[in-house]
Amino acid sequence: MKSFLKSAMWFVRLGFVMFCMSALLGAQKGSAPEGFYPGNYHGDTFTGTVTQASSDSLTLEYRNGNKAEVFSGTIEKACMAPTRQDPHTMNELHLTAIPKNSVLTVFYNGATVKDAGGGKHEQKIILALRFDEVNGQKLTNPGRPVIMCSEPKVGLAVH
């Protein structure tokens, strides 16, 4: 009976450790903090390091030890960022100008689309982004801007 209890406790501990590890690995995907977002936004976020950028897409990578998760998404429309001189004036943020290895949080919607061959795949549409680290400098101001990359279809909603 003692050996059975020891064995059962070992499995319980193993399950707990595996649960904790999976929770840590999934930490890069989350929900949006309170704020105003496009009305069509569903609340998904991904935080990671910029590994690639083109005129209309971003690839981010999240690493935890030897595990990695990659996010690739396409912007819905040009990202518009407030200028430093006047936060009410907006300028286009070209994705290719974002320094590699910057850490961003992207706010996105997932959509299942059919490709030309009839197969289905998930496409991630980036609606907004926020800088969390640039050139090794962590940005911790909670009031830093969320840069919109979307047309507010139904107005802004609070999440």
C-alpha positions as CSV (number, residue, x, y, z in Angstrom):
1,M,0.0,0.0,0.0
2,K,2.9,2.4,0.8
3,S,4.5,1.8,-2.6
4,F,1.1,2.5,-4.3
5,L,0.8,5.8,-2.4
6,K,4.4,6.8,-3.2
7,S,3.8,6.0,-6.8
8,A,0.5,8.0,-6.9
9,M,2.1,11.0,-5.2
10,W,4.9,10.9,-7.8
11,F,2.4,11.1,-10.6
12,V,0.6,13.9,-8.9
13,R,3.8,15.9,-8.5
14,L,4.8,15.1,-12.1
15,G,1.4,16.4,-13.3
16,F,1.7,19.6,-11.2
17,V,5.2,20.3,-12.7
18,M,3.9,19.7,-16.2
19,F,0.9,22.0,-15.6
20,C,3.2,24.8,-14.3
21,M,5.6,24.4,-17.2
22,S,2.8,24.6,-19.8
23,A,1.5,27.7,-18.0
24,L,4.9,29.4,-18.2
25,L,5.4,28.5,-21.9
26,G,2.0,29.9,-22.8
27,A,2.7,33.2,-21.1
28,Q,3.4,35.1,-24.3
29,K,-0.2,34.8,-25.5
30,G,-2.7,36.7,-23.5
31,S,-5.6,39.1,-23.3
32,A,-5.6,42.8,-23.9
33,P,-5.4,45.2,-21.0
34,E,-8.2,47.7,-20.5
35,G,-8.3,50.3,-23.2
36,F,-10.0,51.4,-26.4
37,Y,-9.6,49.0,-29.4
38,P,-11.3,48.7,-32.7
39,G,-14.9,47.4,-32.4
40,N,-14.1,44.2,-34.3
41,Y,-11.3,43.2,-31.9
42,H,-11.7,39.9,-30.0
43,G,-9.1,40.3,-27.3
44,D,-6.1,38.1,-28.3
45,T,-2.5,39.3,-27.8
46,F,1.0,37.9,-28.5
47,T,4.2,39.3,-27.0
48,G,7.5,38.5,-28.7
49,T,10.7,39.6,-30.3
50,V,10.6,41.0,-33.8
51,T,12.5,38.6,-36.1
52,Q,11.2,39.7,-39.5
53,A,9.2,42.6,-40.9
54,S,7.9,43.5,-44.3
55,S,5.7,46.3,-45.5
56,D,2.5,44.5,-44.3
57,S,3.5,41.7,-41.9
58,L,5.4,41.0,-38.8
59,T,7.0,37.8,-37.4
60,L,7.6,37.6,-33.6
61,E,9.2,34.9,-31.6
62,Y,8.8,34.1,-28.0
63,R,11.5,32.0,-26.3
64,N,11.4,30.3,-22.9
65,G,14.6,28.2,-22.5
66,N,14.9,25.9,-25.5
67,K,11.2,26.2,-26.4
68,A,10.0,28.8,-28.9
69,E,6.7,29.9,-30.4
70,V,6.4,32.0,-33.6
71,F,3.7,34.4,-34.5
72,S,3.2,35.7,-38.0
73,G,0.5,38.2,-38.8
74,T,-0.5,40.8,-41.4
75,I,-1.7,44.3,-40.6
76,E,-5.2,45.3,-41.7
77,K,-4.1,48.7,-42.8
78,A,-1.1,51.1,-42.3
79,C,-0.2,51.5,-38.6
80,M,-0.6,55.1,-37.5
81,A,1.5,56.3,-34.5
82,P,1.3,59.6,-32.6
83,T,4.2,61.9,-33.1
84,R,6.4,63.0,-30.2
85,Q,5.8,66.7,-30.9
86,D,2.0,66.4,-30.9
87,P,0.3,63.2,-29.7
88,H,-2.8,64.2,-31.6
89,T,-0.9,64.2,-35.0
90,M,-0.5,60.7,-36.5
91,N,2.3,59.5,-38.8
92,E,2.6,56.1,-40.5
93,L,4.8,53.6,-38.8
94,H,6.5,51.5,-41.4
95,L,6.9,48.0,-40.1
96,T,10.3,47.7,-41.8
97,A,11.5,50.6,-39.6
98,I,11.0,48.6,-36.4
99,P,14.4,47.5,-35.1
100,K,14.9,43.8,-35.1
101,N,15.0,42.3,-31.6
102,S,12.5,44.9,-30.4
103,V,9.8,43.3,-28.1
104,L,6.2,44.1,-29.2
105,T,2.8,43.1,-28.0
106,V,0.5,42.7,-31.0
107,F,-3.3,42.8,-30.7
108,Y,-4.8,40.5,-33.3
109,N,-7.8,38.5,-34.5
110,G,-7.5,35.0,-35.9
111,A,-9.5,34.1,-39.0
112,T,-9.8,30.8,-40.9
113,V,-9.5,31.3,-44.6
114,K,-9.6,29.0,-47.6
115,D,-6.6,29.0,-49.9
116,A,-6.7,28.5,-53.7
117,G,-6.4,24.7,-53.3
118,G,-9.5,24.6,-51.1
119,G,-7.5,23.9,-47.9
120,K,-8.1,26.0,-44.8
121,H,-5.5,27.8,-42.7
122,E,-5.5,30.3,-39.9
123,Q,-4.5,33.9,-40.7
124,K,-3.7,36.4,-38.0
125,I,-4.8,40.0,-38.6
126,I,-2.8,42.6,-36.6
127,L,-5.2,45.4,-35.5
128,A,-2.7,47.2,-33.2
129,L,0.7,47.0,-31.6
130,R,2.6,48.3,-28.6
131,F,6.3,48.6,-28.0
132,D,7.6,46.8,-24.9
133,E,11.3,47.0,-25.5
134,V,13.4,48.9,-28.0
135,N,17.3,48.7,-28.4
136,G,17.5,46.8,-25.1
137,Q,15.5,49.5,-23.2
138,K,12.3,48.2,-21.5
139,L,9.3,50.5,-21.9
140,T,7.2,50.3,-18.7
141,N,5.0,53.4,-18.9
142,P,1.5,52.0,-18.7
143,G,0.3,55.0,-20.7
144,R,2.6,54.3,-23.7
145,P,0.6,54.3,-26.9
146,V,-1.2,51.4,-28.5
147,I,-0.6,52.0,-32.2
148,M,-3.6,51.2,-34.4
149,C,-3.2,49.2,-37.6
150,S,-6.9,48.9,-38.2
151,E,-9.9,50.8,-39.4
152,P,-12.4,51.2,-36.6
153,K,-15.3,49.4,-38.3
154,V,-17.8,49.7,-35.5
155,G,-16.2,52.5,-33.5
156,L,-14.0,51.9,-30.5
157,A,-14.8,49.4,-27.7
158,V,-13.5,49.1,-24.2
159,H,-11.9,45.7,-23.4
